Amino acid sequence: MSTDQPESMRRATTATAAEHPRPQFRRDQWHDLCGTWRFAFDDDDLGVEQRWFDKGQFNASIQVPYPPESKLSEINDTTFHPVVWYARDVPVPPVTSGQRTLLHFGAVDYQATVWVNGERLAEHTGGHTPFSVDITPALRTDQGSQLVVVRAEDQPTDVHQPRGKQVTAEEPRGIFYDRTTGIWQPVWMETVAETHIRGMHWTTDLEAGQVHLDLELSEAPATTWSVCVRVSRDGADVVTHAVQAAGAQVRVTLSTDALGGAGVRWSPESPTLFDAEITIEGSDPPDGDRLDRVDSYFGLRSAGYRDGIFLLNGQPYYLRMVLEQGFWPESHLAAPSAEALRREVELIKELGFNGARIHQKIEDPRFLYWCDRLGLVVWGEFPAAFGFSPKAVTRTIDEWMEAVERDRSHPCVVAWVPLNESWGVPTIATSRQQRDFATSLYHVTKALDPTRPVISNDGWEHTVSDIWSVHDYTPSGESIRRRYHTPQALDRTLHGVGPGRRSVMLLGDERAGQPVMITEFGGLAFTHELDGTWAGYSTVETIDQLTERFDELVTAIVDSPELAGFCYTQLTDTQQEKNGLLTEDRVAKIAPDVVREIVCKPSRAVPSEEVDAYRCQTRRRQP
């Protein structure tokens, strides 16, 4: 990532969209602030009292956006440090009257405070979601650069703080990994007009034959403004539509017929995307003054269910997913590079999977871009707190709403998972309060986004869910056949004592068309690789045994007419959890073509399914 000065202000064209920190909401000019920052630990939490934000003269340096626990940060310190500070002198281009300078953070774990030139401008709570700061009021015209200082507080043992799989002990253990503290996604800056687009979302309604673009403007129009949307596909203009802006909230509606009708639906096999240029004009175009321009993209697709089958674009679609931790040995939750995010998607597709369940992490938007562009469905999951309390409830709901708002325009995202395996709700089976929390998360998610299935508590102890998902780490394909291959066996599994010695369904509801899927299984590890800190779910001795067991389990699942999909644990080894199909360095343990042949076996749940060479193709799609 660039560490250049203002001359590095660069144009983000369609060809470089994947490098932009926010590919679905980007402007032509932006200044990359990743690279070398000054850095300090503040273990005694004296920095605010001693006004470190005034000078920012820290002795150490760090490579942003890599967390200080990681090697690529050049700090590489995994011990407890609950408070860290960053500082950088940022050359800011001159701002003229009617302009604003915005500072953007992809993610800072967990509570961030931002000062510019000693002036406290913003706070944000939530370790996985973005925030922006209007730094214009603090800019000084009497100096060539501006001092940006960031304090990040991340209490390592606070079980009421959403953290996902970040360990609360000093060392990684079990299925929990090294912490990610402070800045771990890109930082960038841009100059915008006083009147600009603050936020945007795409919503596809295939039944109504419409695509809605909802814009939030920075202010309501005082005069006549027009919002113009120009849509293109593969560089060729498709449709242009303009509306008058009557307030700060503007909706633009496009007809799917004008975009090409039913033949241009997005799917993993045909990930068709439309590029969009959105502009605000000071009066009727084309003669008005341009106030703002944003480049974006969208895809036409629907996600739902019927009669026990998951539906993509209204058609039965069998989900073949893999659990994606999104953790790299050299950079932890931060990707080592933009290219690594693309390669991750390519690897998943090369193994034959059509989807990824992002596990206990809100993934980088650039990863979702490649899922959109190359064709991979995604389940978006929230990183859980470990304890239940009013504070944990508030923190979870606030950050989860931000995550859904950030990602609901991506066509690749087909389901939401606010809770996993009762993490953060440990007594949900007996606590009405915790059941109400899970149900409220389902409903608040549907209120924000009614277009996708929502799973209240993935794995077991569901309250209200659109997909009844089960985690089952049996080592035997025969066990899967006994539990899931007939309606009677499935009913016993769902309403009796489940595979994890917990009930799958807490409320005893009868199915109303919800699909049943095994969304964690396998977890196969080599016995000789276990180091004593993790016992493994199931072990094998050789590659041949790994291949045979993987085949046995997947075959038992796809042979069931009652199961609508699966998610294998997991894509890569992750620190001491050595149960990946790939090593942590992304090297295949089983030949990819062998994995692909197993994964792509036809499912009895979708009799019309034809698994062809196109679905299991290995060639890389070009953006």
Number of C-alpha atoms within 10 A of each C-alpha: 15 11 15 14 13 15 9 14 16 12 15 18 15 15 8 11 20 24 16 22 22 21 22 27 20 20 21 13 16 21 25 23 25 19 19 19 21 19 24 20 18 17 12 9 14 11 18 11 8 9 11 20 26 17 13 23 15 16 8 13 18 21 21 26 28 30 29 29 23 23 17 20 21 17 17 16 13 18 14 18 19 19 24 22 24 27 26 22 16 17 15 20 15 13 15 9 8 10 16 19 21 16 20 20 21 21 25 31 25 25 18 25 18 22 21 26 20 18 17 16 16 16 16 19 20 24 28 25 25 21 17 17 18 16 22 16 11 16 18 15 11 7 9 12 16 20 21 23 27 24 26 26 22 24 17 22 14 14 17 20 25 28 26 21 22 21 19 20 15 13 14 20 17 15 17 19 22 23 28 27 29 29 30 26 25 24 22 18 22 20 21 20 18 15 20 19 23 13 14 20 20 22 23 23 15 18 10 9 15 18 20 15 19 16 20 17 19 15 14 15 16 9 10 13 23 24 24 22 23 16 22 18 15 11 10 10 14 16 15 15 13 18 16 18 22 14 13 15 16 18 17 18 17 19 17 20 12 12 20 11 13 13 10 18 19 23 24 19 14 14 21 22 22 20 21 22 18 23 21 27 24 20 16 17 16 11 9 14 13 17 19 18 22 18 21 22 23 23 24 27 22 22 19 23 22 14 12 21 25 28 20 20 18 15 14 21 22 23 23 22 29 29 24 24 22 22 20 20 17 18 22 25 26 25 24 18 12 16 14 13 23 19 16 19 25 20 19 21 27 19 26 25 26 26 27 28 26 21 23 24 23 23 25 23 21 22 22 26 25 23 28 27 25 25 25 26 26 24 20 26 25 25 27 27 24 21 17 20 15 9 11 21 21 12 17 24 17 13 20 25 16 16 20 20 17 19 18 21 20 22 31 30 22 23 21 25 25 24 26 24 20 22 18 23 25 14 15 21 18 10 12 11 13 20 24 14 20 25 19 16 25 24 17 14 24 15 10 12 17 12 17 18 23 27 28 32 30 27 27 25 27 32 24 23 21 23 26 28 30 29 24 20 21 17 19 15 17 12 16 24 18 14 20 25 19 14 12 11 15 18 14 13 19 26 17 16 13 20 20 15 9 17 21 27 26 19 14 13 12 10 14 11 14 21 23 23 25 22 23 22 24 24 25 25 23 18 15 10 14 16 12 10 13 15 16 21 16 18 21 16 12 13 13 11 14 19 19 12 20 24 18 17 23 22 20 19 24 25 18 19 17 23 27 30 24 27 25 28 25 26 26 26 24 23 19 21 26 25 25 26 28 20 16 21 12 16 15 17 15 17 14 20 15 13 20 21 15 20 23 22 19 18 25 17 21 19 10 11 14 12 13 11 10 10 17 20 16 17 10 13 12 6 15
